[in-house]
Amino acid sequence: MFTKSFSSPNVYKAIGPYSPAVKLGDFVYVSGQLPLDVEGKLVEGDIQEQAYQVLKNLEAVLAEMSLEMRHIVKTTVFLTDLNDFAAFNEIYATYFSDPYPARSTVQVAALPKGAHIEIEAIVIDTLVYEAQAAHQHGEACGCGDDCGCGDDCGCEGDSCDCKEGEAGDCKEGETCSDGTCCG
């Protein structure tokens, strides 16, 4: 099977026959998170307290895959009362930054366990691509690791005295740029 299920010991156990999150390739589908504590008890309180718990649960499920809230590309929010929308938004805004995920918010008649809010998410795992981009731009470099990134690493003396467009002292796959080999 190409899918893998994920759960978190920091989030309540699924309350039905479903996976808290399923990953297929780079795509992650996170099931609706409720405002339940780790024991599965409903967090009492207003919409802001419940929204905080839901987002905390979502964050914990993502952490099991080394992902963060910034990897979320779409959320669907279910509220039992759209009059809570502004108060919910205040908490939601503290968990995300620009560019914000796409979002749909709908009012529903009821949610499991008497919750006032539930949030599901679609996530893209970009960690491999981020690591590749960081290495190409020298962000993962450190002094003495022979990454060939020159001054972009913050290290002095990494220059190989190559000439623009020539391989010179550069390793295979690297090119010369301003006297520094970069791959």
Phi and psi restraints in degrees (value plus and minus 20) as a CYANA .aco file:
   2 PHE   PHI    -110.4   -70.4
   2 PHE   PSI     -29.3    10.7
   3 THR   PHI    -117.3   -77.3
   3 THR   PSI     132.7   172.7
   4 LYS   PHI    -153.1  -113.1
   4 LYS   PSI     114.9   154.9
   5 SER   PHI    -111.9   -71.9
   5 SER   PSI     123.4   163.4
   6 PHE   PHI    -150.2  -110.2
   6 PHE   PSI     124.3   164.3
   7 SER   PHI    -162.2  -122.2
   7 SER   PSI     156.9   196.9
   8 SER   PHI    -154.4  -114.4
   8 SER   PSI     118.2   158.2
   9 PRO   PHI     -89.1   -49.1
   9 PRO   PSI     -30.5     9.5
  10 ASN   PHI    -115.6   -75.6
  10 ASN   PSI     -12.7    27.3
  11 VAL   PHI    -150.9  -110.9
  11 VAL   PSI     130.6   170.6
  12 TYR   PHI     -75.0   -35.0
  12 TYR   PSI     132.9   172.9
  13 LYS   PHI     -90.4   -50.4
  13 LYS   PSI     128.8   168.8
  14 ALA   PHI     -72.6   -32.6
  14 ALA   PSI     118.9   158.9
  15 ILE   PHI    -117.4   -77.4
  15 ILE   PSI       2.9    42.9
  16 GLY   PHI    -190.0  -150.0
  16 GLY   PSI    -194.4  -154.4
  17 PRO   PHI    -102.1   -62.1
  17 PRO   PSI      52.0    92.0
  18 TYR   PHI    -169.2  -129.2
  18 TYR   PSI     142.3   182.3
  19 SER   PHI    -115.0   -75.0
  19 SER   PSI     119.8   159.8
  20 PRO   PHI     -80.1   -40.1
  20 PRO   PSI     -54.5   -14.5
  21 ALA   PHI    -173.0  -133.0
  21 ALA   PSI     125.1   165.1
  22 VAL   PHI    -149.0  -109.0
  22 VAL   PSI     112.4   152.4
  23 LYS   PHI    -133.4   -93.4
  23 LYS   PSI     112.8   152.8
  24 LEU   PHI    -153.1  -113.1
  24 LEU   PSI      87.9   127.9
  25 GLY   PHI      44.4    84.4
  25 GLY   PSI    -146.8  -106.8
  26 ASP   PHI    -110.5   -70.5
  26 ASP   PSI     -24.8    15.2
  27 PHE   PHI    -112.8   -72.8
  27 PHE   PSI     116.6   156.6
  28 VAL   PHI    -146.4  -106.4
  28 VAL   PSI     110.7   150.7
  29 TYR   PHI    -133.5   -93.5
  29 TYR   PSI      95.6   135.6
  30 VAL   PHI    -121.0   -81.0
  30 VAL   PSI     103.8   143.8
  31 SER   PHI     -82.4   -42.4
  31 SER   PSI     138.6   178.6
  32 GLY   PHI     -73.6   -33.6
  32 GLY   PSI     106.8   146.8
  33 GLN   PHI    -118.0   -78.0
  33 GLN   PSI     114.0   154.0
  34 LEU   PHI    -123.0   -83.0
  34 LEU   PSI     144.3   184.3
  35 PRO   PHI    -102.1   -62.1
  35 PRO   PSI      42.7    82.7
  36 LEU   PHI    -130.3   -90.3
  36 LEU   PSI     121.8   161.8
  37 ASP   PHI     -97.7   -57.7
  37 ASP   PSI    -199.5  -159.5
  38 VAL   PHI     -81.9   -41.9
  38 VAL   PSI     -45.2    -5.2
  39 GLU   PHI    -103.7   -63.7
  39 GLU   PSI     -24.8    15.2
  40 GLY   PHI      69.3   109.3
  40 GLY   PSI      -5.3    34.7
  41 LYS   PHI    -113.3   -73.3
  41 LYS   PSI     118.7   158.7
  42 LEU   PHI     -84.0   -44.0
  42 LEU   PSI     111.5   151.5
  43 VAL   PHI     -95.9   -55.9
  43 VAL   PSI      95.3   135.3
  44 GLU   PHI     -95.6   -55.6
  44 GLU   PSI     135.1   175.1
  45 GLY   PHI     112.6   152.6
  45 GLY   PSI    -193.0  -153.0
  46 ASP   PHI    -100.3   -60.3
  46 ASP   PSI    -198.5  -158.5
  47 ILE   PHI     -80.5   -40.5
  47 ILE   PSI     -53.4   -13.4
  48 GLN   PHI     -88.3   -48.3
  48 GLN   PSI     -61.1   -21.1
  49 GLU   PHI     -85.8   -45.8
  49 GLU   PSI     -60.1   -20.1
  50 GLN   PHI     -90.0   -50.0
  50 GLN   PSI     -59.8   -19.8
  51 ALA   PHI     -82.3   -42.3
  51 ALA   PSI     -61.8   -21.8
  52 TYR   PHI     -78.2   -38.2
  52 TYR   PSI     -66.4   -26.4
  53 GLN   PHI     -84.9   -44.9
  53 GLN   PSI     -61.2   -21.2
  54 VAL   PHI     -80.7   -40.7
  54 VAL   PSI     -66.7   -26.7
  55 LEU   PHI     -88.3   -48.3
  55 LEU   PSI     -54.7   -14.7
  56 LYS   PHI     -84.2   -44.2
  56 LYS   PSI     -60.8   -20.8
  57 ASN   PHI     -84.9   -44.9
  57 ASN   PSI     -63.0   -23.0
  58 LEU   PHI     -80.6   -40.6
  58 LEU   PSI     -64.0   -24.0
  59 GLU   PHI     -81.1   -41.1
  59 GLU   PSI     -60.1   -20.1
  60 ALA   PHI     -88.0   -48.0
  60 ALA   PSI     -59.2   -19.2
  61 VAL   PHI     -84.2   -44.2
  61 VAL   PSI     -63.6   -23.6
  62 LEU   PHI     -83.9   -43.9
  62 LEU   PSI     -57.2   -17.2
  63 ALA   PHI     -81.5   -41.5
  63 ALA   PSI     -47.4    -7.4
  64 GLU   PHI     -84.5   -44.5
  64 GLU   PSI     -40.4    -0.4
  65 MET   PHI    -129.2   -89.2
  65 MET   PSI      -7.5    32.5
  66 SER   PHI      42.7    82.7
  66 SER   PSI       6.8    46.8
  67 LEU   PHI    -122.5   -82.5
  67 LEU   PSI     143.3   183.3
  68 GLU   PHI    -147.4  -107.4
  68 GLU   PSI     152.0   192.0
  69 MET   PHI     -78.7   -38.7
  69 MET   PSI     -49.0    -9.0
  70 ARG   PHI     -85.4   -45.4
  70 ARG   PSI     -36.3     3.7
  71 HIS   PHI    -102.9   -62.9
  71 HIS   PSI     -28.7    11.3
  72 ILE   PHI     -94.6   -54.6
  72 ILE   PSI     109.6   149.6
  73 VAL   PHI    -127.7   -87.7
  73 VAL   PSI     -38.2     1.8
  74 LYS   PHI    -175.4  -135.4
  74 LYS   PSI     115.1   155.1
  75 THR   PHI    -144.0  -104.0
  75 THR   PSI     132.2   172.2
  76 THR   PHI    -142.4  -102.4
  76 THR   PSI     103.6   143.6
  77 VAL   PHI    -129.7   -89.7
  77 VAL   PSI     110.2   150.2
  78 PHE   PHI    -132.0   -92.0
  78 PHE   PSI     100.5   140.5
  79 LEU   PHI    -137.9   -97.9
  79 LEU   PSI     123.8   163.8
  80 THR   PHI    -103.3   -63.3
  80 THR   PSI     -31.0     9.0
  81 ASP   PHI    -169.4  -129.4
  81 ASP   PSI      91.6   131.6
  82 LEU   PHI     -85.5   -45.5
  82 LEU   PSI     -33.0     7.0
  83 ASN   PHI     -85.8   -45.8
  83 ASN   PSI     -36.1     3.9
  84 ASP   PHI    -106.3   -66.3
  84 ASP   PSI     -19.8    20.2
  85 PHE   PHI     -76.5   -36.5
  85 PHE   PSI     -68.6   -28.6
  86 ALA   PHI     -84.3   -44.3
  86 ALA   PSI     -64.3   -24.3
  87 ALA   PHI     -85.1   -45.1
  87 ALA   PSI     -60.6   -20.6
  88 PHE   PHI     -81.0   -41.0
  88 PHE   PSI     -64.7   -24.7
  89 ASN   PHI     -78.4   -38.4
  89 ASN   PSI     -53.6   -13.6
  90 GLU   PHI     -80.9   -40.9
  90 GLU   PSI     -61.6   -21.6
  91 ILE   PHI     -95.8   -55.8
  91 ILE   PSI     -64.1   -24.1
  92 TYR   PHI     -75.2   -35.2
  92 TYR   PSI     -62.5   -22.5
  93 ALA   PHI     -83.1   -43.1
  93 ALA   PSI     -43.4    -3.4
  94 THR   PHI     -99.4   -59.4
  94 THR   PSI     -33.2     6.8
  95 TYR   PHI    -120.0   -80.0
  95 TYR   PSI     -32.4     7.6
  96 PHE   PHI    -150.7  -110.7
  96 PHE   PSI     137.0   177.0
  97 SER   PHI    -156.2  -116.2
  97 SER   PSI     149.6   189.6
  98 ASP   PHI     -87.6   -47.6
  98 ASP   PSI     110.6   150.6
  99 PRO   PHI    -100.9   -60.9
  99 PRO   PSI     105.5   145.5
 100 TYR   PHI     -91.4   -51.4
 100 TYR   PSI     132.1   172.1
 101 PRO   PHI     -87.1   -47.1
 101 PRO   PSI     134.6   174.6
 102 ALA   PHI     -83.5   -43.5
 102 ALA   PSI     135.5   175.5
 103 ARG   PHI    -174.2  -134.2
 103 ARG   PSI     123.1   163.1
 104 SER   PHI    -140.8  -100.8
 104 SER   PSI     119.8   159.8
 105 THR   PHI    -149.5  -109.5
 105 THR   PSI     107.1   147.1
 106 VAL   PHI    -152.3  -112.3
 106 VAL   PSI     133.5   173.5
 107 GLN   PHI    -113.0   -73.0
 107 GLN   PSI     116.4   156.4
 108 VAL   PHI    -143.8  -103.8
 108 VAL   PSI     138.7   178.7
 109 ALA   PHI     -88.3   -48.3
 109 ALA   PSI     -58.9   -18.9
 110 ALA   PHI    -180.9  -140.9
 110 ALA   PSI     139.3   179.3
 111 LEU   PHI    -149.6  -109.6
 111 LEU   PSI     138.0   178.0
 112 PRO   PHI     -75.9   -35.9
 112 PRO   PSI     127.6   167.6
 113 LYS   PHI      43.6    83.6
 113 LYS   PSI      -8.6    31.4
 114 GLY   PHI      59.1    99.1
 114 GLY   PSI      -3.0    37.0
 115 ALA   PHI     -86.9   -46.9
 115 ALA   PSI     136.0   176.0
 116 HIS   PHI    -119.5   -79.5
 116 HIS   PSI     -29.5    10.5
 117 ILE   PHI    -170.5  -130.5
 117 ILE   PSI     128.2   168.2
 118 GLU   PHI    -167.8  -127.8
 118 GLU   PSI     119.9   159.9
 119 ILE   PHI    -151.5  -111.5
 119 ILE   PSI     108.9   148.9
 120 GLU   PHI    -132.4   -92.4
 120 GLU   PSI     139.9   179.9
 121 ALA   PHI    -164.7  -124.7
 121 ALA   PSI     130.8   170.8
 122 ILE   PHI    -132.2   -92.2
 122 ILE   PSI     110.6   150.6
 123 VAL   PHI    -148.1  -108.1
 123 VAL   PSI     125.9   165.9
 124 ILE   PHI    -135.3   -95.3
 124 ILE   PSI     103.3   143.3
 125 ASP   PHI    -103.0   -63.0
 125 ASP   PSI      83.5   123.5
 126 THR   PHI    -125.6   -85.6
 126 THR   PSI      -7.8    32.2
 127 LEU   PHI     -78.1   -38.1
 127 LEU   PSI     -61.7   -21.7
 128 VAL   PHI     -83.0   -43.0
 128 VAL   PSI     -63.6   -23.6
 129 TYR   PHI     -88.4   -48.4
 129 TYR   PSI     -57.1   -17.1
 130 GLU   PHI     -84.6   -44.6
 130 GLU   PSI     -61.7   -21.7
 131 ALA   PHI     -84.8   -44.8
 131 ALA   PSI     -61.9   -21.9
 132 GLN   PHI     -83.8   -43.8
 132 GLN   PSI     -63.8   -23.8
 133 ALA   PHI     -85.6   -45.6
 133 ALA   PSI     -60.1   -20.1
 134 ALA   PHI     -83.6   -43.6
 134 ALA   PSI     -61.5   -21.5
 135 HIS   PHI     -87.0   -47.0
 135 HIS   PSI     -60.3   -20.3
 136 GLN   PHI     -85.5   -45.5
 136 GLN   PSI     -49.1    -9.1
 137 HIS   PHI    -119.2   -79.2
 137 HIS   PSI     -11.5    28.5
 138 GLY   PHI      59.2    99.2
 138 GLY   PSI     -15.0    25.0
 139 GLU   PHI     -89.2   -49.2
 139 GLU   PSI     -44.8    -4.8
 140 ALA   PHI    -110.4   -70.4
 140 ALA   PSI     -17.6    22.4
 141 CYS   PHI    -101.0   -61.0
 141 CYS   PSI     134.8   174.8
 142 GLY   PHI    -163.4  -123.4
 142 GLY   PSI     140.6   180.6
 143 CYS   PHI     -78.4   -38.4
 143 CYS   PSI     115.0   155.0
 144 GLY   PHI      63.8   103.8
 144 GLY   PSI     -14.3    25.7
 145 ASP   PHI    -117.7   -77.7
 145 ASP   PSI     -10.9    29.1
 146 ASP   PHI      32.1    72.1
 146 ASP   PSI      18.1    58.1
 147 CYS   PHI     -99.3   -59.3
 147 CYS   PSI     -37.2     2.8
 148 GLY   PHI      55.1    95.1
 148 GLY   PSI       7.6    47.6
 149 CYS   PHI    -119.8   -79.8
 149 CYS   PSI     -20.5    19.5
 150 GLY   PHI      40.5    80.5
 150 GLY   PSI    -162.4  -122.4
 151 ASP   PHI     -85.7   -45.7
 151 ASP   PSI     -37.8     2.2
 152 ASP   PHI     -81.5   -41.5
 152 ASP   PSI     -40.2    -0.2
 153 CYS   PHI    -105.8   -65.8
 153 CYS   PSI     -30.3     9.7
 154 GLY   PHI      62.8   102.8
 154 GLY   PSI      -5.1    34.9
 155 CYS   PHI    -128.5   -88.5
 155 CYS   PSI     114.1   154.1
 156 GLU   PHI    -109.7   -69.7
 156 GLU   PSI     130.4   170.4
 157 GLY   PHI      64.2   104.2
 157 GLY   PSI      -7.2    32.8
 158 ASP   PHI    -103.6   -63.6
 158 ASP   PSI     -20.4    19.6
 159 SER   PHI     -85.9   -45.9
 159 SER   PSI     122.2   162.2
 160 CYS   PHI    -131.2   -91.2
 160 CYS   PSI     -13.6    26.4
 161 ASP   PHI      36.5    76.5
 161 ASP   PSI      14.1    54.1
 162 CYS   PHI     -99.1   -59.1
 162 CYS   PSI     147.2   187.2
 163 LYS   PHI    -126.6   -86.6
 163 LYS   PSI     118.5   158.5
 164 GLU   PHI     -65.5   -25.5
 164 GLU   PSI     106.1   146.1
 165 GLY   PHI      66.2   106.2
 165 GLY   PSI     -25.4    14.6
 166 GLU   PHI    -127.9   -87.9
 166 GLU   PSI     133.0   173.0
 167 ALA   PHI     -92.7   -52.7
 167 ALA   PSI     -61.9   -21.9
 168 GLY   PHI      28.5    68.5
 168 GLY   PSI    -144.9  -104.9
 169 ASP   PHI    -105.9   -65.9
 169 ASP   PSI     -18.0    22.0
 170 CYS   PHI     -91.7   -51.7
 170 CYS   PSI     128.4   168.4
 171 LYS   PHI     -93.1   -53.1
 171 LYS   PSI     144.6   184.6
 172 GLU   PHI     -78.7   -38.7
 172 GLU   PSI     112.8   152.8
 173 GLY   PHI      71.4   111.4
 173 GLY   PSI     -29.7    10.3
 174 GLU   PHI    -117.1   -77.1
 174 GLU   PSI     135.2   175.2
 175 THR   PHI    -144.3  -104.3
 175 THR   PSI     140.6   180.6
 176 CYS   PHI    -110.7   -70.7
 176 CYS   PSI     113.9   153.9
 177 SER   PHI    -161.5  -121.5
 177 SER   PSI      93.7   133.7
 178 ASP   PHI      31.9    71.9
 178 ASP   PSI      23.7    63.7
 179 GLY   PHI      59.2    99.2
 179 GLY   PSI     -10.4    29.6
 180 THR   PHI    -147.5  -107.5
 180 THR   PSI     116.4   156.4
 181 CYS   PHI    -102.1   -62.1
 181 CYS   PSI     105.9   145.9
 182 CYS   PHI    -150.4  -110.4
 182 CYS   PSI     115.4   155.4
